[in-house]
Amino acid sequence: YDPSMTDHAVANPRDLAHLLVLLATETGQEQTIEDLAERTGFAKNTIRKYLDYLENRMLLRRQYRIGPFGQRLRKQKVFRAHIVHAGLRAALQGAVNNSGTAGDTVLTGTALMQWAHAPFAQDIHYRHSNETQLGADLVALGEPGTPPLLVGSISWHE
């Protein structure tokens, strides 16, 4: 039991652990508070508090989506949740195999952790890909109306 859990209203450490395992299973996949609440049976406020707690402990990093032209969205509803320590993710879910995109998401989480103290750390987003536009795993936004500070995609196989 961590006494600081009470600072973030973590009433039930088992519920927190349940959410952490779920997020480790789906690290790097798009999530919403509503979807997580529905799948876990927790209240939306509880999900927010638990995500804040995990992020404040640097176990998790939420990465928000930006629009197709690199603009911040007014309502940040969709995000990717990354377990930022590859060792923690492996302990919860096992080693990453060489097939699929699991390696990409682990590397993205590791990159986010490396830049956690950079001046632009809170402004690292991602752009969702679709049929007409390529996505980007890492987009560091600067001031509105200026080009991004960083744009990159991460590939486990390259």
ROMAR-58947 format. One line per field, with one value per atom (N, C-alpha, C, O, CB): residue in three letters; atom name; x, y, z; residue number from 0. Coordinates in steps of 0.001 Angstrom, whole numbers, plus 500000, padded with zeros to 6 digits. Glycine has a CB too. Example, Ala and Ser with C-alpha at 12.3 -4.5 7.8 and 13.67 -1.06 7.14 Angstrom:
<recs>
residu: (ALA,ALA,ALA,ALA,ALA,SER,SER,SER,SER,SER)
atome: (N,CA,C,O,CB,N,CA,C,O,CB)
c1: (513190,512300,513200,514236,511308,512850,513670,512900,513409,514084)
c2: (494310,495500,496700,496681,495527,497750,498940,500030,501138,499402)
c3: (507800,507800,507800,508465,509046,507080,507140,507870,508039,505725)
num: (0,0,0,0,0,1,1,1,1,1)
</recs>
This chain:
<recs>
residu: (TYR,TYR,TYR,TYR,TYR,ASP,ASP,ASP,ASP,ASP,PRO,PRO,PRO,PRO,PRO,SER,SER,SER,SER,SER,MET,MET,MET,MET,MET,THR,THR,THR,THR,THR,ASP,ASP,ASP,ASP,ASP,HIS,HIS,HIS,HIS,HIS,ALA,ALA,ALA,ALA,ALA,VAL,VAL,VAL,VAL,VAL,ALA,ALA,ALA,ALA,ALA,ASN,ASN,ASN,ASN,ASN,PRO,PRO,PRO,PRO,PRO,ARG,ARG,ARG,ARG,ARG,ASP,ASP,ASP,ASP,ASP,LEU,LEU,LEU,LEU,LEU,ALA,ALA,ALA,ALA,ALA,HIS,HIS,HIS,HIS,HIS,LEU,LEU,LEU,LEU,LEU,LEU,LEU,LEU,LEU,LEU,VAL,VAL,VAL,VAL,VAL,LEU,LEU,LEU,LEU,LEU,LEU,LEU,LEU,LEU,LEU,ALA,ALA,ALA,ALA,ALA,THR,THR,THR,THR,THR,GLU,GLU,GLU,GLU,GLU,THR,THR,THR,THR,THR,GLY,GLY,GLY,GLY,GLY,GLN,GLN,GLN,GLN,GLN,GLU,GLU,GLU,GLU,GLU,GLN,GLN,GLN,GLN,GLN,THR,THR,THR,THR,THR,ILE,ILE,ILE,ILE,ILE,GLU,GLU,GLU,GLU,GLU,ASP,ASP,ASP,ASP,ASP,LEU,LEU,LEU,LEU,LEU,ALA,ALA,ALA,ALA,ALA,GLU,GLU,GLU,GLU,GLU,ARG,ARG,ARG,ARG,ARG,THR,THR,THR,THR,THR,GLY,GLY,GLY,GLY,GLY,PHE,PHE,PHE,PHE,PHE,ALA,ALA,ALA,ALA,ALA,LYS,LYS,LYS,LYS,LYS,ASN,ASN,ASN,ASN,ASN,THR,THR,THR,THR,THR,ILE,ILE,ILE,ILE,ILE,ARG,ARG,ARG,ARG,ARG,LYS,LYS,LYS,LYS,LYS,TYR,TYR,TYR,TYR,TYR,LEU,LEU,LEU,LEU,LEU,ASP,ASP,ASP,ASP,ASP,TYR,TYR,TYR,TYR,TYR,LEU,LEU,LEU,LEU,LEU,GLU,GLU,GLU,GLU,GLU,ASN,ASN,ASN,ASN,ASN,ARG,ARG,ARG,ARG,ARG,MET,MET,MET,MET,MET,LEU,LEU,LEU,LEU,LEU,LEU,LEU,LEU,LEU,LEU,ARG,ARG,ARG,ARG,ARG,ARG,ARG,ARG,ARG,ARG,GLN,GLN,GLN,GLN,GLN,TYR,TYR,TYR,TYR,TYR,ARG,ARG,ARG,ARG,ARG,ILE,ILE,ILE,ILE,ILE,GLY,GLY,GLY,GLY,GLY,PRO,PRO,PRO,PRO,PRO,PHE,PHE,PHE,PHE,PHE,GLY,GLY,GLY,GLY,GLY,GLN,GLN,GLN,GLN,GLN,ARG,ARG,ARG,ARG,ARG,LEU,LEU,LEU,LEU,LEU,ARG,ARG,ARG,ARG,ARG,LYS,LYS,LYS,LYS,LYS,GLN,GLN,GLN,GLN,GLN,LYS,LYS,LYS,LYS,LYS,VAL,VAL,VAL,VAL,VAL,PHE,PHE,PHE,PHE,PHE,ARG,ARG,ARG,ARG,ARG,ALA,ALA,ALA,ALA,ALA,HIS,HIS,HIS,HIS,HIS,ILE,ILE,ILE,ILE,ILE,VAL,VAL,VAL,VAL,VAL,HIS,HIS,HIS,HIS,HIS,ALA,ALA,ALA,ALA,ALA,GLY,GLY,GLY,GLY,GLY,LEU,LEU,LEU,LEU,LEU,ARG,ARG,ARG,ARG,ARG,ALA,ALA,ALA,ALA,ALA,ALA,ALA,ALA,ALA,ALA,LEU,LEU,LEU,LEU,LEU,GLN,GLN,GLN,GLN,GLN,GLY,GLY,GLY,GLY,GLY,ALA,ALA,ALA,ALA,ALA,VAL,VAL,VAL,VAL,VAL,ASN,ASN,ASN,ASN,ASN,ASN,ASN,ASN,ASN,ASN,SER,SER,SER,SER,SER,GLY,GLY,GLY,GLY,GLY,THR,THR,THR,THR,THR,ALA,ALA,ALA,ALA,ALA,GLY,GLY,GLY,GLY,GLY,ASP,ASP,ASP,ASP,ASP,THR,THR,THR,THR,THR,VAL,VAL,VAL,VAL,VAL,LEU,LEU,LEU,LEU,LEU,THR,THR,THR,THR,THR,GLY,GLY,GLY,GLY,GLY,THR,THR,THR,THR,THR,ALA,ALA,ALA,ALA,ALA,LEU,LEU,LEU,LEU,LEU,MET,MET,MET,MET,MET,GLN,GLN,GLN,GLN,GLN,TRP,TRP,TRP,TRP,TRP,ALA,ALA,ALA,ALA,ALA,HIS,HIS,HIS,HIS,HIS,ALA,ALA,ALA,ALA,ALA,PRO,PRO,PRO,PRO,PRO,PHE,PHE,PHE,PHE,PHE,ALA,ALA,ALA,ALA,ALA,GLN,GLN,GLN,GLN,GLN,ASP,ASP,ASP,ASP,ASP,ILE,ILE,ILE,ILE,ILE,HIS,HIS,HIS,HIS,HIS,TYR,TYR,TYR,TYR,TYR,ARG,ARG,ARG,ARG,ARG,HIS,HIS,HIS,HIS,HIS,SER,SER,SER,SER,SER,ASN,ASN,ASN,ASN,ASN,GLU,GLU,GLU,GLU,GLU,THR,THR,THR,THR,THR,GLN,GLN,GLN,GLN,GLN,LEU,LEU,LEU,LEU,LEU,GLY,GLY,GLY,GLY,GLY,ALA,ALA,ALA,ALA,ALA,ASP,ASP,ASP,ASP,ASP,LEU,LEU,LEU,LEU,LEU,VAL,VAL,VAL,VAL,VAL,ALA,ALA,ALA,ALA,ALA,LEU,LEU,LEU,LEU,LEU,GLY,GLY,GLY,GLY,GLY,GLU,GLU,GLU,GLU,GLU,PRO,PRO,PRO,PRO,PRO,GLY,GLY,GLY,GLY,GLY,THR,THR,THR,THR,THR,PRO,PRO,PRO,PRO,PRO,PRO,PRO,PRO,PRO,PRO,LEU,LEU,LEU,LEU,LEU,LEU,LEU,LEU,LEU,LEU,VAL,VAL,VAL,VAL,VAL,GLY,GLY,GLY,GLY,GLY,SER,SER,SER,SER,SER,ILE,ILE,ILE,ILE,ILE,SER,SER,SER,SER,SER,TRP,TRP,TRP,TRP,TRP,HIS,HIS,HIS,HIS,HIS,GLU,GLU,GLU,GLU,GLU)
atome: (N,CA,C,O,CB,N,CA,C,O,CB,N,CA,C,O,CB,N,CA,C,O,CB,N,CA,C,O,CB,N,CA,C,O,CB,N,CA,C,O,CB,N,CA,C,O,CB,N,CA,C,O,CB,N,CA,C,O,CB,N,CA,C,O,CB,N,CA,C,O,CB,N,CA,C,O,CB,N,CA,C,O,CB,N,CA,C,O,CB,N,CA,C,O,CB,N,CA,C,O,CB,N,CA,C,O,CB,N,CA,C,O,CB,N,CA,C,O,CB,N,CA,C,O,CB,N,CA,C,O,CB,N,CA,C,O,CB,N,CA,C,O,CB,N,CA,C,O,CB,N,CA,C,O,CB,N,CA,C,O,CB,N,CA,C,O,CB,N,CA,C,O,CB,N,CA,C,O,CB,N,CA,C,O,CB,N,CA,C,O,CB,N,CA,C,O,CB,N,CA,C,O,CB,N,CA,C,O,CB,N,CA,C,O,CB,N,CA,C,O,CB,N,CA,C,O,CB,N,CA,C,O,CB,N,CA,C,O,CB,N,CA,C,O,CB,N,CA,C,O,CB,N,CA,C,O,CB,N,CA,C,O,CB,N,CA,C,O,CB,N,CA,C,O,CB,N,CA,C,O,CB,N,CA,C,O,CB,N,CA,C,O,CB,N,CA,C,O,CB,N,CA,C,O,CB,N,CA,C,O,CB,N,CA,C,O,CB,N,CA,C,O,CB,N,CA,C,O,CB,N,CA,C,O,CB,N,CA,C,O,CB,N,CA,C,O,CB,N,CA,C,O,CB,N,CA,C,O,CB,N,CA,C,O,CB,N,CA,C,O,CB,N,CA,C,O,CB,N,CA,C,O,CB,N,CA,C,O,CB,N,CA,C,O,CB,N,CA,C,O,CB,N,CA,C,O,CB,N,CA,C,O,CB,N,CA,C,O,CB,N,CA,C,O,CB,N,CA,C,O,CB,N,CA,C,O,CB,N,CA,C,O,CB,N,CA,C,O,CB,N,CA,C,O,CB,N,CA,C,O,CB,N,CA,C,O,CB,N,CA,C,O,CB,N,CA,C,O,CB,N,CA,C,O,CB,N,CA,C,O,CB,N,CA,C,O,CB,N,CA,C,O,CB,N,CA,C,O,CB,N,CA,C,O,CB,N,CA,C,O,CB,N,CA,C,O,CB,N,CA,C,O,CB,N,CA,C,O,CB,N,CA,C,O,CB,N,CA,C,O,CB,N,CA,C,O,CB,N,CA,C,O,CB,N,CA,C,O,CB,N,CA,C,O,CB,N,CA,C,O,CB,N,CA,C,O,CB,N,CA,C,O,CB,N,CA,C,O,CB,N,CA,C,O,CB,N,CA,C,O,CB,N,CA,C,O,CB,N,CA,C,O,CB,N,CA,C,O,CB,N,CA,C,O,CB,N,CA,C,O,CB,N,CA,C,O,CB,N,CA,C,O,CB,N,CA,C,O,CB,N,CA,C,O,CB,N,CA,C,O,CB,N,CA,C,O,CB,N,CA,C,O,CB,N,CA,C,O,CB,N,CA,C,O,CB,N,CA,C,O,CB,N,CA,C,O,CB,N,CA,C,O,CB,N,CA,C,O,CB,N,CA,C,O,CB,N,CA,C,O,CB,N,CA,C,O,CB,N,CA,C,O,CB,N,CA,C,O,CB,N,CA,C,O,CB,N,CA,C,O,CB,N,CA,C,O,CB,N,CA,C,O,CB,N,CA,C,O,CB,N,CA,C,O,CB,N,CA,C,O,CB,N,CA,C,O,CB,N,CA,C,O,CB,N,CA,C,O,CB,N,CA,C,O,CB,N,CA,C,O,CB,N,CA,C,O,CB,N,CA,C,O,CB,N,CA,C,O,CB,N,CA,C,O,CB,N,CA,C,O,CB,N,CA,C,O,CB,N,CA,C,O,CB,N,CA,C,O,CB,N,CA,C,O,CB,N,CA,C,O,CB,N,CA,C,O,CB,N,CA,C,O,CB,N,CA,C,O,CB,N,CA,C,O,CB,N,CA,C,O,CB,N,CA,C,O,CB,N,CA,C,O,CB,N,CA,C,O,CB,N,CA,C,O,CB,N,CA,C,O,CB,N,CA,C,O,CB)
c1: (500847,500000,500875,501813,499046,500584,501317,500478,499389,501645,500961,500165,499792,498781,500922,500595,500269,499050,498532,501458,498587,497384,496184,495293,497095,496154,495026,495022,493968,495068,496210,496280,495533,495027,497740,495462,494818,493502,492975,495748,492980,491692,491686,490699,490584,492789,492830,492249,492946,494300,490975,490272,490567,490602,488779,490778,490961,492176,492092,489692,493306,494506,494289,494956,495627,493380,493107,492473,492783,492185,491591,490997,492057,492045,489884,492965,494067,494918,495293,494939,495220,496009,495269,495884,496329,493953,493147,493252,493433,491672,493137,493255,494660,494812,492911,495678,497058,497311,497955,498034,496815,496991,496252,496772,496491,495053,494297,495064,495162,492912,495605,496353,497660,498101,496637,498290,499514,499204,499994,500170,498048,497624,497408,497693,496341,496911,496555,497416,496962,495093,498640,499492,499643,499898,500872,499484,499612,498366,498360,500690,497307,496064,495182,495270,495318,494337,493459,492435,491860,492748,492222,491301,490464,490814,492064,489358,488592,488236,488202,487297,487974,487550,486256,486099,487351,485346,484055,484217,483569,483158,485074,485298,485940,485530,486185,486937,487584,486605,486619,488796,485760,484768,483793,483437,484002,483372,482429,483066,482430,481936,484309,484967,485394,485464,486167,485679,486113,484976,485053,487194,483920,482829,483088,482317,482594,484163,484490,483809,483483,486037,483603,483065,484101,485305,482663,483621,484537,485490,486668,483742,485000,485886,486957,488095,485077,486602,487587,488658,489843,486904,488261,489231,490173,491388,488504,489617,490460,491460,492642,489580,490985,491868,492968,494125,491056,492602,493602,494618,495810,492922,494164,495098,496032,497231,494333,495487,496320,497363,498530,495444,496931,497846,498978,500148,497083,498640,499651,500585,501782,498982,500034,500865,501778,502941,499976,501270,502095,503224,504259,501237,503033,504070,504990,505867,503431,504777,505580,505552,506556,507018,504399,504194,503459,503524,503421,502767,501908,502049,502305,500431,501879,501860,500694,500580,503204,499820,498728,499220,499852,497464,498921,499318,498034,497305,500353,497757,496490,496605,497671,496002,495500,495427,495365,494799,494195,495964,495834,495040,494848,497236,494588,493794,494631,495853,493097,493985,494684,495702,496596,493685,495578,496513,497451,498065,495752,497564,498475,497939,498699,499710,496654,496079,495636,495226,494884,495732,495211,493693,493061,495662,493124,491675,491117,491734,491246,489953,489362,489036,489331,488104,488433,488098,489051,489041,486610,489861,490830,490165,490380,492101,489370,488643,489393,489363,487289,490064,490751,492233,492842,490533,492795,494210,494786,494056,494425,496095,496812,497430,498032,497909,497281,497900,499098,498955,496881,500275,501511,502056,502223,502570,502336,503131,504557,505097,502980,505164,506417,507663,508751,506532,507531,508674,508498,507573,508820,509394,509289,509340,508687,510410,510109,510207,508891,508522,511295,508186,506887,505888,505130,506372,505881,504976,505275,504351,505090,506560,506935,506538,506106,508446,506681,506292,504791,504352,506703,504014,502561,502048,501029,501906,502746,502220,503163,502758,501829,504392,505341,506154,505908,504618,507114,508031,507307,506286,509205,507851,507321,507882,509089,507674,507016,507507,507825,507580,506467,508360,508789,507690,507941,509902,506498,505413,504440,504378,504682,503697,502701,503309,504445,501986,502527,502939,503268,503488,501852,503308,503581,504937,505079,503535,505921,507240,507225,507907,508222,506442,506328,505777,506276,505429,504745,504130,505043,505056,502798,505811,506766,507852,508229,507398,508352,509375,508834,509542,509909,507591,506987,506881,507206,505588,506435,506360,507720,507841,505755,508745,510103,510578,511211,511069,510276,510656,509950,510561,510318,508675,507941,508572,508650,506462,509019,509663,510992,511330,509884,511744,513032,512857,513721,513746,511746,511498,510598,510091,510887,510393,509446,509792,508897,509400,511051,511451,511865,512379,512583,511639,511945,510926,509801,511948,511307,510371,509070,508031,511037,509122,507937,507223,506350,508320,507561,507041,505517,504928,507593,504877,503418,502734,501514,502955,503507,502942,503258,503186,503449,503610,503849,502536,501989,504967,502050,500771,501016,502161,499785,499962,500074,499009,497987,499934,499273,498282,497808,498605,498870,496512,495878,495979,495769,494399,496297,496361,494999,494193,497449,494775,493563,493928,495109,492416,492925,493179,493992,494719,491861,493876,494516,495728,496503,493517,495903,497021,497781,497198,496521,499078,499905,499800,499639,501374,499892,499910,501335,502287,499294,501465,502767,502677,501756,503204,503628,503619,503957,503433,504589,504826,505290,505218,505878,506721,504425,504331,504424,503498,502989,505550,505723,505291,505910,507205,504220,503670,504326,504637,502162,504529,505025,503862,502745,506080,504127,503079,502075,502450,503684,500807,499815,500262,500747,498436,500088,500460,501898,502303,500214,502688,504077,504212,503390,505046,505241,505441,505740,506207,506594,505473,505799,507297,508112,505329,507648,509047,509671,510877,509178,508830,509309,508168,507026,509842,508465,507500,508251,509308,506841,507711,508389,507467,506451,509538,507849,507159,508174,509354,506465,507715,508602,508225,507056,508522,509232,509008,509981,511195,509158,509454,510241,511112,512210,509316,510639,511304,512336,513064,510276,512410,513341,514515,515397,512646)
c2: (498804,500000,501235,501334,500011,502160,503423,504528,504819,503753,505164,506219,507361,508029,506775,507595,508694,508385,509270,508993,507132,506796,507588,507917,505300,507890,508652,510078,510709,508666,510599,511940,512003,513060,512357,510901,510850,510085,509679,510213,509890,509223,507808,507377,510039,507090,505691,504896,504552,505218,504619,503954,502459,501857,504183,501863,500421,500085,500157,499729,499719,499385,498242,498203,499020,497318,496225,496757,496286,495172,497732,498341,499054,498994,499325,499724,500403,499378,499600,501207,498265,497208,496625,496332,496094,496459,495959,496892,496436,495805,498193,499167,499151,499233,500571,499048,499033,497825,497958,499023,496654,495457,495616,495241,494195,496164,496411,497350,497099,497000,498424,499387,498797,499139,500654,497918,497253,496341,496232,496449,495684,494811,495608,495126,494060,496813,497635,498887,499906,498029,498823,500011,500540,499784,499697,501840,502485,502468,503051,501852,501820,501807,502975,503462,500466,503410,504532,504135,503047,505027,505044,504828,506087,507162,504465,505930,507067,506746,505582,507347,507780,507589,506768,505863,508961,507093,506413,504926,504098,507043,504588,503188,502435,501320,503083,503039,502382,502195,501161,503200,503185,503074,501937,501170,504400,501839,500779,499399,498470,500978,499263,497961,497525,496327,497989,498476,498112,498120,497458,499052,498869,499019,500118,500273,497718,500885,501988,503263,503390,502190,504189,505496,506263,506053,506310,507153,507943,508781,508901,508859,509356,510132,509256,509692,510821,508025,507086,506785,506763,505775,506554,506303,507499,507324,506027,508714,509922,510002,510266,511200,509774,509845,508790,509071,509668,507577,506514,506808,506559,505167,507331,507698,508814,508775,508136,509809,510884,510319,510708,511934,509406,508795,508063,508256,507818,507229,506473,507395,507127,505492,508479,509426,510212,510452,510398,510609,511331,510475,511002,511833,509160,508235,507800,506956,507010,508395,508126,506651,506092,508568,506040,504670,504643,503665,503871,505722,505803,507193,508168,505493,507267,508571,508579,507706,508862,509569,509751,510648,511678,510355,510239,510984,511289,510375,510176,512561,512957,513109,513414,514252,512892,512976,514443,515285,512197,514726,516047,515890,514777,516697,516995,516989,516693,516574,518307,516575,516195,517227,516893,515955,518465,519508,519913,520979,520726,519058,519319,520238,520700,519885,520513,521415,520628,519471,522192,521283,520694,520637,521567,521513,519573,519447,520117,520070,517961,520739,521433,520478,520754,522176,519366,518363,517188,516496,517898,516973,515881,514618,514255,516240,513954,512778,511486,510560,512730,511416,510196,510344,511378,509904,509309,509326,507929,506939,509871,507867,506602,506567,507544,506446,505465,505292,504369,503232,504712,504863,504086,503741,504620,504868,502457,502070,502448,501915,500505,503355,503951,503157,503442,505343,502196,501357,499996,499256,501224,499666,498396,497217,496199,498275,497352,496268,496031,494884,496574,497089,496952,496320,495431,498324,496765,496181,494704,493894,496919,494336,492929,492105,490961,492807,492676,491964,491694,490654,492763,492628,492473,491643,490963,493827,491693,491065,490109,489472,492105,489978,489100,489850,491022,487941,489156,489754,490091,489489,488808,491057,491461,490519,490282,492946,489975,489125,489984,491190,488029,489368,490120,490366,490983,489404,489908,490143,491161,491351,488822,491800,492764,494114,494409,492234,494932,496307,496524,497662,497269,495459,495620,496281,497108,494259,495920,496525,498017,498781,495863,498433,499858,500636,501713,500066,500091,500812,500844,501827,500175,499777,499777,500820,501559,498369,500881,501878,503302,504200,501633,503513,504842,505233,506364,504875,504318,504590,504908,505797,503409,504189,504450,505826,506548,503365,506192,507526,508608,509619,507677,508408,509394,509546,510657,508988,508451,508522,509269,510041,507110,509043,509722,511236,511991,509207,511673,513097,513665,514778,513355,512923,513342,514697,515410,512306,515062,516323,517379,518437,516082,517085,518071,519198,518988,517416,520391,521522,521271,521833,522753,520433,520187,518892,518444,520142,518278,516954,516891,515905,516546,517918,517893,518157,518029,518906,518521,518824,517755,518016,520156,516537,515446,514707,514100,514472,514769,514181,513118,512748,515267,512635,511743,512117,512717,510258,511748,511982,510634,509786,512846,510452,509206,509082,510058,509146,507897,507705,507263,506676,506665,507553,507096,506783,506688,508169,506623,506220,507259,506901,505969,508522,509564,510208,510892,510624,510002,510646,509639,508756,511804,509797,508980,509496,510695,508977,508601,509000,509303,509097,507908,509785,510044,509674,510103,511544,508880,508439,509560,509611,507303,510451,511532,512855,513038,511268,513772,515118,516090,516201,515324,516792,517790,519135,519677,517841,519664,520927,522102,522046,520970,523155,524405,525354,524929,525048,526604,527612,527461,527058,529037,527778,527700,528522,529645,528190,527943,528626,528414,528915,530075,527685,527405,525934,525110,527771,525606,524200,523351,523874,524069,522049,521170,521180,521375,519737,520970,520904,519565,519468,521136,518538,517193,516397,516501,516509,515611,514681,513390,513398,515248,512280,511017,509829,509879,510881,508765,507489,506458,506546,507061,505489,504491,503130,502745,504486,502415,501079,500110,500303,501071,499081,498040,497300,496854,497048,497171,496351,497108,496487,495757,498410,499169,499658,500316,500337)
c3: (500000,500000,500000,500791,501219,499138,499019,499650,499156,497520,500749,501401,500468,500684,502577,499433,498511,497652,496970,497614,497680,496918,497408,496624,497011,498679,499213,498679,498601,500740,498305,497715,496388,496011,497510,495693,494386,494440,493404,493365,495620,495810,495238,494641,495167,495423,495022,496184,497138,494660,496078,497168,497206,498279,497040,496042,495988,495124,493898,495439,495739,494964,493971,492937,495902,494258,493315,492030,490936,493962,492170,490975,490148,488919,491367,490829,490138,489393,488242,491143,490044,489409,488200,487175,490426,488323,487204,485997,484868,487630,486237,485158,484561,483342,485665,485394,484916,484014,482974,486101,484399,483562,482239,481188,484302,482282,481051,480130,478929,481374,480683,479865,479357,478259,480666,480133,479666,478494,477556,480805,478551,477454,476179,475082,477828,476321,475163,475055,474534,475236,475535,475516,474096,473158,476115,473958,472656,471806,470722,471909,472260,471496,471923,473051,471684,471007,471320,472381,472338,470052,473333,474438,474620,474134,475750,475325,475836,477282,477682,474966,478051,479435,479461,480282,480148,478566,478527,478248,478888,477473,477300,476950,478120,478443,475692,478745,479893,481045,481712,480367,481278,482351,482068,482963,482520,480831,480463,480609,481108,479024,480179,480200,481599,481873,479298,482488,483841,484851,485886,484303,484548,485506,486524,487471,486221,486345,487251,486753,485572,487353,487662,487287,486458,486609,488553,485581,484742,485592,485257,483799,486679,487560,488185,488357,488658,488526,489084,488051,488381,489545,486811,485737,485600,485509,484386,485586,485468,486624,486407,485440,487844,489018,488950,489262,490308,488542,488445,487344,487524,488185,486214,485151,485616,485340,483888,486320,486872,487835,487801,487592,488686,489652,488926,489255,490582,487944,487205,486429,486320,486250,485892,485139,486085,485760,484322,487233,488202,488755,489162,489341,488773,489237,488101,488286,489882,486905,485710,485317,484876,485938,485484,485031,483701,482957,486075,483420,482258,481660,482367,482624,480348,479678,478721,477861,478928,478868,477915,476796,477029,478602,475599,474408,473654,473269,473511,473444,472839,471332,470797,473448,470672,469217,468796,469493,468678,467637,467024,465737,465248,466750,465198,463980,462749,462839,463814,461610,460380,459899,459122,459295,460347,459927,461057,461005,459426,462085,463187,464260,465111,462662,464242,465232,466473,466382,464628,467622,468857,468761,468259,470114,469231,469232,470478,471542,469165,470348,471503,472631,473793,471087,472293,473303,473147,472129,473175,474152,474129,474672,475828,474959,473856,474308,474025,474836,473655,472885,472476,472796,472519,470959,473377,473720,473594,473549,475140,473538,473642,475033,475479,472508,475698,477008,476829,476379,478059,477182,477041,478416,479262,476219,478642,479800,479413,478444,480172,480154,479690,480083,479583,480226,480943,481302,480657,480991,482847,479728,479013,479981,479755,477975,481052,482034,482755,483006,483048,483088,483742,482781,483169,484235,481552,480562,480375,480295,479220,480304,480146,481374,481237,479899,482560,483776,483806,484296,485012,483285,483289,482116,482239,483269,480972,479762,479064,478092,478813,479508,478840,477804,477522,478191,477251,476284,474985,474649,476004,474269,472973,471927,471890,472643,471073,469987,468770,468769,469624,467759,466576,465561,464526,465909,465824,464879,465460,466675,464540,464602,465061,465382,465010,466273,466085,466378,467850,468265,465959,468648,470082,470316,471216,470792,469514,469666,469405,470087,468742,468410,468095,469286,469612,466866,469938,471057,472267,473008,471433,472480,473594,473342,474253,473782,472116,471783,471892,472347,470370,471481,471597,473068,473430,470924,473914,475351,475940,476783,476077,475505,475984,475533,476304,475482,474287,473797,474603,474948,472294,474906,475706,477083,477608,475844,477668,478978,478892,479789,479543,477820,477654,477568,478015,476401,476997,476833,477919,477778,475488,478997,480043,480645,481098,481144,480660,481275,480253,480615,482236,478986,477946,478014,478466,476531,477571,477620,476859,477205,477064,475828,475013,475398,474655,473550,476528,476893,476941,476498,478232,477465,477564,476235,476125,478573,475233,473924,472886,471685,473446,473345,472398,472182,473102,472913,470967,470587,469527,469268,470069,468924,467778,466760,467091,468207,465518,464468,463962,463561,463301,463988,463560,462054,461334,464013,461571,460120,459600,460323,459746,458359,457678,456235,455899,457753,455383,454001,453216,452289,453296,453576,452772,453439,452772,452449,454733,455426,456276,456905,456301,456274,457154,458577,458803,456686,459515,460911,461351,460600,461793,462553,463150,464626,465322,462958,465101,466493,467459,468572,466680,467033,467895,467158,466135,468381,467670,467098,468264,469067,466268,468353,469410,468858,467943,469922,469428,468947,469642,470831,469157,468891,469451,469678,469974,468526,469542,469674,468536,467435,469682,468784,467702,466495,466633,468195,465319,464083,463661,462613,464228,464445,464081,463710,464114,465245,462947,462580,463824,464836,461552,463745,464871,465160,464258,464584,466419,466818,466438,466213,468317,466373,466105,465491,465939,467402,464481,463904,463647,463017,462582,464131,463907,464056,464750,464849,463388,463526,463970,463631,462195,464723,465290,464710,464702,466847,464228,463682,464317,464252,462144,464925,465582,464562,464895,466318,463349,462340,461497,460723,461435,461630,460789,461574,461022,460141)
num: (0,0,0,0,0,1,1,1,1,1,2,2,2,2,2,3,3,3,3,3,4,4,4,4,4,5,5,5,5,5,6,6,6,6,6,7,7,7,7,7,8,8,8,8,8,9,9,9,9,9,10,10,10,10,10,11,11,11,11,11,12,12,12,12,12,13,13,13,13,13,14,14,14,14,14,15,15,15,15,15,16,16,16,16,16,17,17,17,17,17,18,18,18,18,18,19,19,19,19,19,20,20,20,20,20,21,21,21,21,21,22,22,22,22,22,23,23,23,23,23,24,24,24,24,24,25,25,25,25,25,26,26,26,26,26,27,27,27,27,27,28,28,28,28,28,29,29,29,29,29,30,30,30,30,30,31,31,31,31,31,32,32,32,32,32,33,33,33,33,33,34,34,34,34,34,35,35,35,35,35,36,36,36,36,36,37,37,37,37,37,38,38,38,38,38,39,39,39,39,39,40,40,40,40,40,41,41,41,41,41,42,42,42,42,42,43,43,43,43,43,44,44,44,44,44,45,45,45,45,45,46,46,46,46,46,47,47,47,47,47,48,48,48,48,48,49,49,49,49,49,50,50,50,50,50,51,51,51,51,51,52,52,52,52,52,53,53,53,53,53,54,54,54,54,54,55,55,55,55,55,56,56,56,56,56,57,57,57,57,57,58,58,58,58,58,59,59,59,59,59,60,60,60,60,60,61,61,61,61,61,62,62,62,62,62,63,63,63,63,63,64,64,64,64,64,65,65,65,65,65,66,66,66,66,66,67,67,67,67,67,68,68,68,68,68,69,69,69,69,69,70,70,70,70,70,71,71,71,71,71,72,72,72,72,72,73,73,73,73,73,74,74,74,74,74,75,75,75,75,75,76,76,76,76,76,77,77,77,77,77,78,78,78,78,78,79,79,79,79,79,80,80,80,80,80,81,81,81,81,81,82,82,82,82,82,83,83,83,83,83,84,84,84,84,84,85,85,85,85,85,86,86,86,86,86,87,87,87,87,87,88,88,88,88,88,89,89,89,89,89,90,90,90,90,90,91,91,91,91,91,92,92,92,92,92,93,93,93,93,93,94,94,94,94,94,95,95,95,95,95,96,96,96,96,96,97,97,97,97,97,98,98,98,98,98,99,99,99,99,99,100,100,100,100,100,101,101,101,101,101,102,102,102,102,102,103,103,103,103,103,104,104,104,104,104,105,105,105,105,105,106,106,106,106,106,107,107,107,107,107,108,108,108,108,108,109,109,109,109,109,110,110,110,110,110,111,111,111,111,111,112,112,112,112,112,113,113,113,113,113,114,114,114,114,114,115,115,115,115,115,116,116,116,116,116,117,117,117,117,117,118,118,118,118,118,119,119,119,119,119,120,120,120,120,120,121,121,121,121,121,122,122,122,122,122,123,123,123,123,123,124,124,124,124,124,125,125,125,125,125,126,126,126,126,126,127,127,127,127,127,128,128,128,128,128,129,129,129,129,129,130,130,130,130,130,131,131,131,131,131,132,132,132,132,132,133,133,133,133,133,134,134,134,134,134,135,135,135,135,135,136,136,136,136,136,137,137,137,137,137,138,138,138,138,138,139,139,139,139,139,140,140,140,140,140,141,141,141,141,141,142,142,142,142,142,143,143,143,143,143,144,144,144,144,144,145,145,145,145,145,146,146,146,146,146,147,147,147,147,147,148,148,148,148,148,149,149,149,149,149,150,150,150,150,150,151,151,151,151,151,152,152,152,152,152,153,153,153,153,153,154,154,154,154,154,155,155,155,155,155,156,156,156,156,156,157,157,157,157,157)
</recs>
